[in-house]
Amino acid sequence: MNQQKLSFQSMYVAIFFAQGALIPYMALFFSQARFDLSPGQVGTIVAIMPILSIGVQPLWGMLADRTGRVRAWLGIAMIGAAALSITFLFATDYVWIVLLMVAWSVFQCAHIPLIDMMTLDYTARVKIDYGAIRLFGSAGFAIAVFMMGRIADTTWGLASTFLLSAIVLVAGSFVLRTIAEPVATRATTVAPFAWSAVWNAPFIAFLIGGMLVFGPIYANNYYFGIYVTSIGGSTTLVGTLFLVAVLCEIPFMKVAYQIVERLGTVNVLAGAALVSALRNGWLALEPELWVVWLLAIVQGLVVGLLIPVALQFVRSLVSRNVTSTAIGVYMAVTSGLATAAFNQLSGIIIEVNSIIGVFWMYTVVSVIGAILFLGLRRFREKG
């Protein structure tokens, strides 16, 4: 049992390390002069994976469910993403980069949902806390962004992001072989599904607010590196600031529910959204570097509170029999659709204005999202 738990923890480190080595530096990589791409084109490139994740992630889940071979499909997805990562080192034409990004995203989108399926099956069988395993994903991401920031400033350059990501995914695929394939569950009869149970007024209002709040937060992961280098920082600093932000998420996640008990769910959501807006607005004012360090901690506070509290709130807005569907819709809209939209919009704003304009835009929409969250109070009161 201990060996299996260690294997799962190692898988989360590998999968999130591979993402952390790429996502924060992808926009920086494609913004290099040798590609001769406009900011709008870079925005399109980094928007591809969030867009595809909306439809591709459920398809991987359906494929795994129908065949009962979750581990096998995850291994294929990891090797496929690793192989395609290497090809980015040789592509310079915009059309080929887009096509490669589409192909790479199809495999990359499978990693988190498939390892989550395996982990949830394992934790249910052995009666252990899922969070004790999932926590290693955050650690892997934090280590990756810190390491890549330092490596990118050496002669290896930003191209090493794709190479290191591929190496870690291949290593992770060997660890995957030590994990037992989840046992297929027997078929069950499910009651007729009613979409009206999901698409109720408060849930739709929450999704709109969530897009406006989470969209800038997730897009920040792609564009914060450009911001830091634009104010004279190095890629080493980018990695260090991401490390600080991710590590600060952990303690706030642990106390999120205690804060909700004191202040209420809607107040915490709206408050965190306003803090996020304040953080973006302060960055737009181009503060001193020591302030940017403090704002990295603020980013950890915001994410550490919003992720668990928003998930808890989603569950309270719908009937129990459609909770999983509601969570799936929430994830697709916030981490998929909203991220893609704000990635694209950020690239356009950089093209017509600057990276500072991007953070002003993040500020405005985050404030609107916070106001929408506050408007959910009347739904909660009526409910």
C-alpha positions in Angstrom: 0.0 0.0 0.0 2.8 2.5 0.9 4.5 1.7 -2.5 1.3 2.4 -4.4 0.8 5.7 -2.5 4.3 6.7 -3.3 3.8 5.9 -6.9 0.6 8.0 -7.1 2.4 10.9 -5.4 5.3 10.6 -7.9 2.9 10.7 -10.8 1.4 13.9 -9.6 4.8 15.4 -9.2 5.7 14.3 -12.8 2.4 15.5 -14.4 2.3 18.9 -12.7 6.1 19.4 -13.1 5.7 18.9 -16.8 2.9 21.5 -16.9 4.8 23.9 -14.6 7.9 23.7 -16.8 5.8 24.8 -19.9 2.7 26.9 -19.1 4.3 29.9 -17.3 7.0 30.2 -20.0 5.1 29.3 -23.2 4.1 32.9 -24.1 7.7 34.0 -23.4 9.0 31.2 -25.6 6.9 32.0 -28.6 7.4 35.8 -28.2 11.1 35.4 -29.1 12.3 37.3 -32.2 13.2 34.1 -34.1 9.5 33.2 -34.4 8.5 36.6 -35.7 5.0 36.3 -34.2 2.7 39.1 -33.2 1.3 39.2 -29.7 -2.2 38.3 -31.1 -0.7 35.2 -32.7 1.0 34.2 -29.4 -2.3 34.7 -27.7 -4.0 32.3 -30.1 -1.3 29.7 -29.6 -1.6 29.7 -25.8 -5.4 29.7 -26.0 -5.5 26.4 -27.9 -5.2 24.0 -25.0 -7.8 25.6 -22.8 -10.3 25.6 -25.7 -9.6 21.9 -26.6 -9.8 20.9 -23.0 -13.5 21.8 -22.9 -14.4 18.9 -25.3 -11.3 16.6 -25.3 -11.1 16.0 -21.5 -14.5 14.4 -21.4 -13.7 12.3 -24.4 -10.6 10.8 -22.7 -12.8 10.0 -19.7 -15.4 8.3 -21.9 -12.7 6.3 -23.6 -11.2 5.2 -20.3 -14.7 4.3 -18.9 -15.7 2.2 -22.0 -12.5 0.2 -22.1 -11.6 0.0 -18.4 -8.0 0.8 -19.3 -7.3 4.1 -17.5 -3.7 3.4 -16.9 -3.0 2.4 -20.5 -4.6 5.5 -22.0 -2.8 7.7 -19.5 0.5 6.1 -20.5 -0.3 6.7 -24.2 -1.2 10.3 -23.5 2.0 11.0 -21.6 4.3 9.5 -24.2 2.3 11.3 -27.0 2.7 14.7 -25.2 6.4 14.1 -24.6 7.1 13.2 -28.2 5.2 16.2 -29.5 6.9 18.5 -27.0 10.2 17.8 -28.7 8.9 18.8 -32.1 8.3 22.4 -30.9 12.0 22.8 -30.9 12.1 22.6 -34.7 9.0 24.5 -35.7 9.2 28.2 -36.5 6.3 28.7 -38.9 3.0 30.0 -37.3 0.8 27.5 -39.0 2.9 24.5 -38.0 3.1 25.7 -34.4 -0.7 26.0 -34.3 -1.1 22.4 -35.7 1.5 21.1 -33.3 -0.2 22.8 -30.4 -3.5 21.2 -31.3 -2.0 17.8 -31.5 0.0 18.3 -28.3 -3.0 19.6 -26.4 -5.1 16.5 -27.3 -2.6 14.4 -25.4 -1.8 16.9 -22.7 -5.5 17.4 -21.8 -5.7 13.8 -20.7 -3.2 13.8 -17.9 -5.0 15.4 -15.0 -8.5 13.8 -15.5 -7.1 10.3 -16.0 -4.7 10.4 -13.0 -7.5 11.9 -10.9 -9.8 8.9 -12.0 -7.1 6.4 -10.9 -6.3 8.3 -7.7 -10.0 8.6 -6.6 -10.4 4.9 -7.2 -7.3 4.1 -5.1 -8.1 6.4 -2.2 -11.7 5.1 -2.0 -10.4 1.5 -1.8 -7.7 2.1 0.8 -9.6 4.8 2.8 -7.0 7.6 2.6 -7.3 11.3 2.0 -7.2 12.3 -1.7 -5.6 15.7 -0.7 -2.6 13.9 0.8 -1.7 12.7 -2.8 -3.0 15.7 -4.8 -0.8 18.1 -2.8 2.3 16.7 -4.5 0.9 18.1 -7.8 1.2 21.6 -6.4 4.7 20.8 -5.2 5.7 19.6 -8.6 4.4 22.7 -10.3 6.2 25.0 -7.9 9.5 23.2 -8.3 9.2 23.2 -12.1 8.5 27.0 -12.4 11.4 27.7 -10.1 13.9 25.4 -11.8 12.9 26.6 -15.3 13.3 30.2 -14.3 16.9 29.5 -13.4 17.6 27.2 -16.4 16.1 29.6 -18.9 18.7 32.2 -18.0 21.5 29.9 -18.9 22.8 29.0 -22.4 20.1 26.3 -22.6 17.5 29.1 -22.9 13.7 28.8 -23.0 13.8 25.8 -25.4 14.8 23.7 -22.5 11.2 24.0 -21.2 9.9 21.5 -23.8 12.9 19.2 -23.5 12.6 19.0 -19.7 8.9 18.5 -19.8 9.3 15.6 -22.2 11.9 13.9 -20.1 9.8 14.1 -16.9 6.7 12.8 -18.7 8.7 9.8 -20.0 10.1 9.1 -16.5 6.5 9.4 -15.2 5.3 6.8 -17.7 7.7 4.3 -16.2 6.4 5.1 -12.7 2.9 4.6 -14.0 3.6 1.0 -14.8 4.0 0.3 -11.0 0.4 1.3 -10.4 -2.3 -1.3 -10.6 -5.0 -0.7 -13.2 -8.2 0.4 -11.5 -10.9 -2.3 -11.3 -13.8 -1.6 -13.6 -17.0 -0.9 -11.6 -20.1 -2.8 -12.4 -22.8 -1.1 -14.5 -25.5 0.7 -12.7 -28.9 2.1 -13.7 -29.0 5.8 -13.7 -32.1 7.9 -13.3 -33.1 10.1 -16.3 -30.9 13.2 -16.4 -32.5 16.7 -16.5 -30.4 19.6 -17.6 -32.8 22.0 -15.9 -31.5 20.7 -12.6 -28.1 22.2 -13.5 -28.9 25.3 -15.5 -30.7 27.1 -12.7 -30.4 30.9 -12.3 -27.9 31.1 -9.4 -25.6 28.5 -11.1 -25.6 30.4 -14.4 -24.9 33.7 -12.5 -22.0 32.0 -10.7 -20.6 30.7 -13.9 -20.6 34.2 -15.5 -18.9 35.6 -12.4 -16.5 32.7 -12.3 -15.4 33.3 -15.9 -14.7 37.0 -15.1 -12.7 36.1 -11.9 -11.0 32.8 -12.8 -10.2 33.8 -16.4 -7.7 36.5 -15.5 -6.2 34.3 -12.7 -5.5 31.4 -15.1 -4.4 33.7 -18.0 -2.0 35.3 -15.5 -0.1 32.0 -15.5 0.7 32.6 -19.2 1.3 36.3 -19.2 2.9 37.1 -15.9 6.3 36.0 -17.3 6.0 38.7 -20.0 5.1 41.3 -17.3 8.1 40.5 -15.1 10.6 40.6 -18.0 9.0 43.8 -19.3 9.8 45.6 -16.0 13.4 44.4 -16.1 13.1 41.1 -14.3 14.8 37.9 -15.4 13.3 34.5 -16.1 14.9 33.3 -12.9 12.8 35.9 -11.1 9.7 34.7 -13.0 10.2 31.2 -11.7 10.9 32.3 -8.1 7.7 34.5 -8.0 5.6 31.6 -9.3 7.2 29.3 -6.6 6.3 31.8 -3.9 2.7 32.1 -5.2 2.1 28.4 -5.5 3.6 27.6 -2.1 1.4 30.3 -0.5 -1.7 28.5 -1.9 -1.3 25.6 0.4 -1.8 27.2 3.9 -4.7 29.3 2.6 -6.4 26.1 1.2 -6.1 24.6 4.6 -7.9 27.4 6.3 -10.4 28.2 3.6 -13.3 26.4 5.2 -12.7 28.0 8.6 -12.8 31.4 7.0 -16.1 30.4 5.2 -17.6 29.5 8.5 -16.8 32.9 9.9 -17.6 35.1 6.9 -19.9 33.1 4.6 -19.2 31.5 1.2 -20.4 34.5 -0.9 -18.5 37.0 1.1 -15.3 35.0 0.8 -15.7 34.5 -3.0 -16.4 38.2 -3.5 -13.7 39.3 -1.2 -11.1 37.1 -2.8 -12.2 38.4 -6.2 -11.7 42.0 -5.1 -8.3 41.2 -3.7 -7.4 39.7 -7.0 -8.6 42.9 -8.7 -6.5 44.9 -6.3 -3.4 42.8 -7.0 -3.9 43.2 -10.8 -4.4 46.9 -10.5 -1.3 47.4 -8.4 0.7 45.5 -10.9 -0.7 47.7 -13.7 0.8 50.7 -11.8 4.3 49.2 -12.3 5.3 49.2 -8.6 8.7 48.6 -7.1 10.1 45.1 -7.3 9.6 44.4 -3.6 5.9 45.1 -4.1 5.8 42.5 -6.9 7.1 40.0 -4.4 4.3 40.8 -1.9 1.8 40.5 -4.7 3.0 37.0 -5.4 1.9 36.1 -1.9 -1.4 37.8 -2.5 -1.9 35.7 -5.6 -1.4 32.6 -3.5 -4.0 33.8 -1.0 -6.5 34.4 -3.8 -6.1 31.1 -5.5 -5.8 29.2 -2.2 -9.2 30.5 -1.1 -11.1 30.6 -4.4 -10.4 27.1 -5.7 -11.8 25.1 -2.7 -14.5 27.6 -1.8 -15.9 27.9 -5.4 -16.0 24.1 -5.6 -17.9 23.9 -2.4 -20.3 26.6 -3.6 -21.0 24.8 -6.8 -22.1 21.8 -4.9 -24.6 23.9 -2.9 -26.2 25.4 -5.9 -27.5 22.2 -7.6 -29.2 19.0 -6.6 -27.1 16.1 -5.3 -27.8 13.9 -8.3 -26.3 16.4 -10.7 -23.3 17.5 -8.6 -20.7 15.8 -10.7 -22.1 17.3 -13.9 -22.2 20.8 -12.4 -18.6 20.5 -11.3 -17.6 19.3 -14.8 -19.5 22.3 -16.4 -17.9 24.7 -13.9 -14.4 23.4 -14.6 -14.9 23.5 -18.4 -16.2 27.0 -18.3 -13.7 28.6 -15.9 -10.4 26.7 -16.6 -11.2 26.0 -20.3 -13.4 28.6 -22.0 -12.6 31.6 -19.8 -8.8 30.9 -19.9 -8.8 30.5 -23.7 -10.8 33.7 -24.1 -8.6 35.8 -21.8 -5.4 34.3 -23.3 -6.6 35.5 -26.7 -7.8 38.9 -25.4 -4.5 39.4 -23.6 -2.5 38.8 -26.8 -4.7 41.3 -28.7 -4.3 44.0 -25.9 -0.5 43.6 -25.9 -0.5 44.1 -29.7 -2.5 47.3 -29.6 -1.4 48.6 -26.2 1.1 46.8 -23.8 1.3 44.1 -21.1 0.3 46.9 -18.6 -3.0 47.2 -20.5 -3.6 43.5 -20.0 -3.4 43.9 -16.2 -5.8 46.9 -16.3 -8.2 44.7 -18.2 -7.8 41.9 -15.6 -8.6 44.5 -12.9 -11.8 45.7 -14.4 -13.3 42.3 -15.2 -12.3 41.0 -11.7 -14.2 43.8 -10.1 -17.3 43.0 -12.2 -17.0 39.3 -11.3 -16.8 40.2 -7.6 -20.0 42.3 -8.0 -21.8 39.3 -9.6 -20.6 37.1 -6.7 -22.1 39.6 -4.2 -25.4 39.4 -6.2 -25.6 35.7 -5.4 -26.6 36.6 -1.8 -30.2 37.0 -2.7 -30.3 33.6 -4.3 -28.8 32.1 -1.2 -31.2 34.0 1.0 -34.2 32.7 -1.0 -32.8 29.2 -1.1 
